[in-house]
Amino acid sequence: MPRFSQVKSFSTFSVSGCTDHFADTEEEGFKCGRDVVATFNIPETVEPEGYDEPVYDPNELLGLIPHAQQHTMDMHKVLSHPIVA
């Protein structure tokens, strides 16, 4: 890698667009992150109007997955809960 004094032209380097944001506290860091995300050019989300209640209770999902990782689970049963309409 050439030393800075040996570089003949600055045109060989590009600017990445990266930046650092420093915060003294976690709350300040989250605020800074929210401010950055607020500048993204994305459309605002719209809440869906009217939808059917789930067929299965979402709390039942926890009962379908075994506590011990050595046991298998019925993936058809697990996937049927969020998919069935």
N, C-alpha and C positions, 0 to 999 in steps of 0.2 A: 504494500500500500504506500503510495507516495506521501511524502510529508506535505503539509499545507503550503509551505513556501515553494515546493516543487511543482505545484499545480499551475498550469499555464492559463487555464480558462475556467471560470466558474460555470460555464454552460455544460460541463460534463456532469454536474451534480443536479439532482432534481429535488424538489421539495415534496415531502410525503403528505403533508397536511395533518400530521399527528400533533397532538398537544397534550400537555399534562395539566391537570387541575388539582391544586393542593387544597386540603381542608384540614382544619385543626380538630374537628370533631366528626363523629359519624353522621350526626344530623346535618352538619354543614356539607358533608360529602354527598348525602342523599339529595339535598337541595340542589347542589351543583349538577348532579346527574339528571335530576328532573328538568332543570333549566336547559340542559343540552338536548335531552329527548324532546322537549317542547319545541325545539327549532327544526325537528325533522319534518320533511314535507310529505306527511302521510294524511290521508283523510281521517276525519274523526269517526270513531266507531258509533254505530247506531244500535240501540237495544232492539232485539226482535219484538215485533208486535204479535202477541198471541202465540202460544205454543202449547202443545199437549204436555201434561205432567208425565214424568217417567213411569213406565209400567212397573218397574221394580224400585224398591226403596234404595237410594244410593248408599245408605248405611249398611246394607246387606253385603256389599262388596268386601268389606273387611272380614266377614265370616266365611267367604269363599276361598280366601288365600290362607294356606296352612301356616302356622307359626314356625314350624321347623322347616328348614330349607331342603331337608332330605326327602320330604314328601312331594308327590306330584299333585298337580291341580288340574281340574277339568277346564281347559281354556275355552271350550265352547260355552260353558256355563258363565265363566268370568266375562267373556266378550258379549254375551247375550244381554247383560244388564245395561250397558250404555248404548248398545246398538238397537235393540228391539224398540220399535216405535208403535 
